[in-house]
Structures are given as C-alpha cells and as structure tokens.
C-alpha cells in the first residue's frame, strides 16, 4: 500500500511540471509563418476596430454659450474611465493671441472620491459646458477628460462671441 502511494506521489510530481514552460515569460510570441516571420503577435491581440472619438458641438442657449463635449466609443469593447475626484473634464478658453483667458478648474474644488464611468460599445460619454460671459471676439475652446492614466481625448472648437 505504501508503495502505491509513493508511486502516485512521484507520478503527480512529475506531471505537475508538464506544460508550464515560459508561461510567465514577458517576451512577445513570434509568428513562424513565411508571410510574417518575426511578426509580434502580442500586438495583434489588442487590435479593435475604431477608437474613442472626442468632439464638441454648439447647443442653442438663451443668450448663453453652451457646448456639449462628447467622447464616443467606436471600439469593440467597453471602456471604463477612473476619476480620482468629482471632476470628469476640464476646459480652457484662449483668445486670438493664444493666451488662456479662462480655465474651468482654476480656483475650484472637487469632491475627493474615486468614481468609474463605463462607456459601452457604440455609446458615448457627454458633458454640458456653459461658458462664462466673454467679451466680443474669437476664442478657442479646448476640452479634455481628467481620467487617471488615460489619454485626455482633447477636442477643440472655435467660439465666436458677438
């Protein structure tokens, strides 16, 4: 009986080592076919159709300059954004000389709480922006997301104040 247990233990120990070669290797896997010899397959794994597309559109308002900032998910996967505060976007206005005349986050405080926003495939994240009163002239509005560790998905629009 002891011999049977000993043989079982030896067989299990020998089998546990099978199939574990280089599973934790960080080296990219190479494609061995002639049509792409040396091609890095690890790059191909994450490819999805489309991208996250930022945009700004003007909305009619009763004498106010209102814009809608949108990031549309045109990928094949849902995208989750993590924010370290209640602030999800920031924006600035620059005059014709390129000088910043207004930055939304300046002198503001936000709740300090981690929040996640998930945008599913084909859906969009949007935020309404009401610009402050401005003198007549031409301005450039630049809006971006404030998600941690992400692209900022900047979008720019021309603002004409008469």
JOWOPE-V207967 format. One record per run of one state. SS is the DSSP state (@ for helix, = for strand, . for the rest). FROM is the first residue (numbers start at 1). TO is the last residue. If there is no record, write none. Layout:
<<SS | FROM | TO> <SS | FROM | TO>>
This chain:
<<. | 1 | 1> <@ | 2 | 16> <. | 17 | 29> <= | 30 | 30> <. | 31 | 33> <@ | 34 | 36> <. | 37 | 39> <= | 40 | 40> <@ | 41 | 45> <. | 46 | 51> <= | 52 | 59> <. | 60 | 65> <= | 66 | 73> <. | 74 | 78> <= | 79 | 83> <. | 84 | 88> <= | 89 | 94> <. | 95 | 99> <= | 100 | 103> <. | 104 | 114> <= | 115 | 119> <. | 120 | 123> <= | 124 | 130> <. | 131 | 136> <= | 137 | 145> <. | 146 | 154> <= | 155 | 161> <. | 162 | 162>>
